[in-house]
Amino acid sequence: MPDGDRVALERLIAGDVRALTAASDEIGHSFSARHGLTANDFRALLHVTVSEDDGDPLTAGELRTRMGTSGAAITYLVERMLESGHVLRDSDPSDRRKVLLRVAEHGKGVAREFFGPLAEHTHRALAELPDGDLEAAHRVMTALVKAMSEFGEQLNRD
């Protein structure tokens, strides 16, 4: 494949990522509005959910770092999320002194109700694609998440 074709493909993928981010942001805004969450509440809930799904739940301090907020601001945010029933505190089974943030059953139910139809749309959109394409797409998405995470870490260091 000529280098120009590769550059063009990478540009197309970068454009797709921007479009996906914009569509995701729109959906997140709708979710937040329907459930009385601020933009930061939604961001926090997303971080807690992703980390828990990855098997590495966050502490409030780790959430503070990811959100780039003060300790007081994250305490207030976490308390709001606890009161709304979206998250809960849980002791780390390997270190009882460590407190982890997890998505509460109420938060999971609200997310299932709202995002279930998105899963159906996604399933229909992907139904005609062969498994090999989906495997390749997963590899691409994994590489993009890694690149974006590394860039985010670099921005936080600078």
Disulfide bonds with the S-S distance in Angstrom:
none
